[in-house]
């Protein structure tokens, strides 16, 4: 969310004033779009990674404030839970050797952060959900001591009016309740930003939605929560349920959840911002002194602070973002589908696949979203989360035959989507050697049917077969994961199980 907010009482008049300010911001956005005031293409991309802190025993450590004090870098920030951090990589221009450059920056930054965390008995772990988290770890007392998190928790809890119900039925079933949004902190993701012009926004957003199921299937890395094996990528159902302001009656009425895939393809960025205002009551009705329409009348560029803050509390998997840099407004698509990890190489490979594929699909003369029902894209996302790299997805038939068919995601990626991603990276002028290196990681995952989630699951079951109890097996899997993560070879090369006599 990034906004500096101060916890305190919120009066009824605050909400009414805030609603009026939101409408003014939306009108201001419309004016800026109509007047073509937005930045020209710069091919800029950005990267954020949410991280876990764990001890040598593989268990979470609630010490992010101490670790951040030692890191002492603006690149690292708090996240929702005391066992979370986030690292932000400054925007880069897509092209040349940017993929390798990003990889080196991440290795350097994460290595430094890991050494600083080691000084207080912790380490950095890139993983979608830390397998050793227990329900008692995810309580309001373990939320980061930051006003905006406390206020957000209070407002979501008040909107719901009762405990949050978690019910995820996967390989096993998890059912429990929470009195706060703290279970959301279990979800650690990679966010990929792409700056786009207004006239390209809808094509890029639609393309990103179309491939979300593919992304999550190939990159799944979150099979465990609270000692249960659930979906291959359990973050999306957990995130939706842990932030769900709707009691069962509102769910039955069809009220939309704040963590939302969406329900249609769009023609403009404005539609998404307008939907966010129309469907979702503000959680943080905090008003800025800016008069956005007056600023525009005076020739300036408004920050649209209320709109930006509200937008940050609607958790679309591909989120529209408005920002201002050097006095010029811009739009970004923020892709929030992927889990963190397992290694820097895997993260960069996922990014290369996404940026290449979205570029190619957005420029196709017969775009995929004109041939694929939106409901099928949503079902693909669900299937990719449930089954990971073994998922079967719905996709338009190749060639002129038309219609849609069901295809294993590994086959779809290897036969159709990797060549598209390669063409897209060529269009970004990415070095061919880097293109082949990172897309090769995606291809090998598909050949071997091995990603972070499948490695975790297979290693965990090896530990059970060796006689370890459930908790010990999860801890052993986590420790082995951390060893291999730090070695840095991509996950498809990792040996399953543990070295030594137990294996």
Number of C-alpha atoms within 10 A of each C-alpha: 12 9 11 10 15 13 15 8 8 12 9 10 10 14 18 12 13 20 19 12 24 25 15 18 23 21 17 23 27 15 15 17 17 10 9 13 15 18 17 14 12 13 15 16 22 19 22 19 23 27 30 29 27 27 18 15 12 24 21 23 19 21 21 23 17 14 26 18 12 15 19 12 12 9 13 22 18 20 23 26 28 24 28 28 26 18 22 17 16 13 15 17 14 20 16 18 15 17 23 18 12 21 18 14 15 21 17 12 18 21 15 14 22 19 17 21 24 17 12 14 15 26 25 25 32 27 30 30 26 28 28 25 21 17 15 12 23 23 17 19 13 17 24 24 16 15 14 19 22 17 18 17 21 17 18 20 19 12 15 16 13 15 15 22 17 19 14 20 16 16 15 12 12 16 10 12 14 18 17 21 26 23 29 19 26 30 26 28 23 25 22 22 24 25 26 24 19 21 13 17 23 23 25 24 26 25 23 25 26 26 22 26 28 29 26 27 31 29 32 33 33 32 29 26 24 21 17 19 21 22 29 31 31 27 28 25 18 22 21 17 22 25 24 22 26 22 16 10 9 13 13 9 9 9 14 17 21 21 21 17 20 19 11 14 18 16 15 17 26 19 12 19 21 17 11 21 18 9 13 17 16 21 20 22 23 18 17 13 7 15 15 24 21 13 14 15 11 9 9 13 21 22 21 24 21 25 25 20 22 21 22 17 20 22 18 21 21 23 22 23 20 20 16 15 8 5 12 14 19 19 21 25 23 22 23 18 28 28 30 29 29 27 25 23 25 26 24 21 24 23 24 25 25 23 22 25 23 25 23 24 25 22 14 11 7 10 16 17 20 11 14 17 18 18 13 16 25 20 15 25 27 23 25 28 32 25 23 33 29 19 22 22 23 20 23 18 15 11 6 6 8 10 11 15 12 12 16 14 27 26 14 18 21 15 12 11 21 19 16 20 24 23 19 25 29 18 14 18 15 22 17 13 11 18 25 17 16 21 23 15 21 26 20 18 22 21 13 12 16 25 27 31 28 23 22 25 21 15 24 26 18 19 23 16 13 14 12 16 12 15 16 15 23 28 22 22 27 24 21 18 27 22 12 17 23 18 10 16 15 23 24 22 15 16 11 21 22 17 9 6 6 12 12
